[in-house]
Amino acid sequence: MASAQDLKRAIDLALTGDWDGAHGVAQRDEADPLFCWLHACLHKIEGDSGNSRYWYAKARRRFEDFSDPKAELEAIRAALA
């Protein structure tokens, strides 16, 4: 089971451009809404909107709520507090 610390690390990886590393962490907990949100954001960054929308639905979030990936990653981090 992944932890909040793992999620923070994945956000840091994503912010530094390590999509693969961040994605690997996001896949560790496909039931946690925050991990699903990160997973959705990462697929949005990748340009895979279909996959992204799937993960947004699992996270109970909306694809349209953020246009800036960095702001969204920071929002995910803030949700951990």
Secondary structure, DSSP 8 states (H G I E B T S, - for coil): ---HHHHHHHHHHHHTT-HHHHHHHHTT-SSSHHHHHHHHHHHHHHT-HHHHHHHHHHHT--GGG-S-HHHHHHHHHHHT-
